[in-house]
Amino acid sequence: MVRRNKTIVLGLSDGRTLLIKPSVSARLARATLRQLSNVRSLGSGVHWPDVDEDLSVRGFLEQAARGGPSVRLIEQSRRARSAAYAI
């Protein structure tokens, strides 16, 4: 999902969420909202066919761990995680 301010919201399978600014890549920084919205999962990364850009989830996580300004990781609370898996 891409927000109006062009922030890319990437939900991970473990419940965490990455908030990614297009400034993470020169190609994404120049992309329109429509181009950013056309995104495909590659399993270990994501692909934007309209701007021919592939980026890895691992790279996003490493940037977030370093406190990079373009990527933020939101951890799901343990309580929310438990509720999400409760049947």
Sequence and secondary structure as in RCSB ss.txt:
>XXXX:A:sequence
MVRRNKTIVLGLSDGRTLLIKPSVSARLARATLRQLSNVRSLGSGVHWPDVDEDLSVRGFLEQAARGGPSVRLIE
QSRRARSAAYAI
>XXXX:A:secstr
 B TT  EEEE TTS EEEE GGGSHHHHH  HHHHH  EE SSEEEETTTTEEEEHHHHHHHHHTT TTEEEE 
  HHHHHHHH  
